[in-house]
Amino acid sequence: MRKLPAALTCMILGGILGLSSAAWTQQKTAKACQAEWRMDKAANQAKGVTEKAYVAECRASVATARPAAPSPQAATGKTVKACQEEWRADKAANQAKGVTEKAYVAECRSSVATAQPAAPPVKPASPQAATGQKTVKACQEEWRANKATNQANGITEKAYLVRCRVGGTAAQPPPAIPVSQTRAAPPAPSAPPVSSTVNPAPSTNGSAAPVAANQFSTEAEAKGHCASDTVVWVNLHSKIYHYAGHKTYGKTKAGAYMCERDTAAQGMRASKNEKHPG
């Protein structure tokens, strides 16, 4: 048998490699994508992934090139048992990524053998991931998982769903602050300042309360302040004061008891027709 020229051999090998590369990078058929979705139909529906959206995403994705040469097994697909063993060999990682054994076997059987059989297939992004919006069911499950706290905070399921759907993948909103905590307690009324020299108590004789320093409503208070000084009754309108025993002493409507020594500072003067009792 004659040997082929080296140039011809290189051309043939190059053509085979080129065809193999093109075969690896071509898109999946719609039928293959539909079969994948139906294989895990219940899980996809629970996640809100429709068949139409799945097929569109599946068709858009391109199969990753495999460096290993195709084997006779690749042409016919792997056996169910071989695919199950692959999934179980990396069970923990597959479960963490949400890849079920059933879905893995379907993908494994429909695709050719890979160089790294333990690696799980990459599932196409769902419409939920594309839009960043959670499904109604996912939001309901979140609310019900913390139902007691939400009800205590006055958050209804309907209101939570609206916020959850608008917020997409955002974390659960903090519980609402109870109304009782949002209303600030009214400030306690502060006690009016008590003057050391002005007694705020109403006068026992019906006169107006004193309004200036060193003025008192009762004679006893004035005597306690005046010590040895004479206590007088001042008419606050006329600025004239009277001594004890006078007919108007302690009876003027607008008046106050004062120490006689303090009257001059406030412009008070003694009655002209009265004499000092001392």
Beta strands, then each sheet from edge to edge (+ up, - down):
strand 1: 231-235
strand 2: 240-242
strand 3: 255-259
strand 4: 269-270
sheet 1: 3+ 1- 2+ 4+
end
